[in-house]
């Protein structure tokens, strides 16, 4: 497994995010889709946490303090990780709002513009998520070996998918784990019952 250069990853993702944001603002008037930029911001959090954990793991002396800080960053990363791939679920809004896009039985330019912007931002979210997962997997591989790192990826993918479900269907946010843990646990139980 090849180590990613964190600085180059952040620079390239930052450039892609700026391009997506510029495209979003290029032709827009006040639209229903302003939440896309907030979701793109949230997709950055797992990458920044993964970079922080990787850098902290390299710089601090070995031992309990380093392990504790890295574990806290890892837990925060896992909590925010679903925000990155979650953006792809925003494409449903194109279907929900299709009446906005059809005039005289034809799709308007606005549909294709919104589709392109949503697709680019979704792609950006996926890349941010993949980059952060790769950085964390690399740390797990260094510490526990290749087989464990791939089991970690499987587990994180499943938990991330479940996190997306909780966000899209139950309208939960990552920070609800800290601000309203009781309601979160109740909704998790409800989601597992059905």
Secondary structure as GFF3:
##gff-version 3
##sequence-region A 1 194
A	DSSP	alpha_helix	6	26	.	.	.	ID=ss1
A	DSSP	three_ten_helix	32	34	.	.	.	ID=ss2
A	DSSP	alpha_helix	35	59	.	.	.	ID=ss3
A	DSSP	alpha_helix	64	86	.	.	.	ID=ss4
A	DSSP	three_ten_helix	87	91	.	.	.	ID=ss5
A	DSSP	alpha_helix	92	96	.	.	.	ID=ss6
A	DSSP	three_ten_helix	98	100	.	.	.	ID=ss7
A	DSSP	beta_strand	102	103	.	.	.	ID=ss8
A	DSSP	beta_strand	106	107	.	.	.	ID=ss9
A	DSSP	alpha_helix	109	144	.	.	.	ID=ss10
A	DSSP	alpha_helix	146	170	.	.	.	ID=ss11
A	DSSP	alpha_helix	176	179	.	.	.	ID=ss12
A	DSSP	alpha_helix	181	193	.	.	.	ID=ss13
###
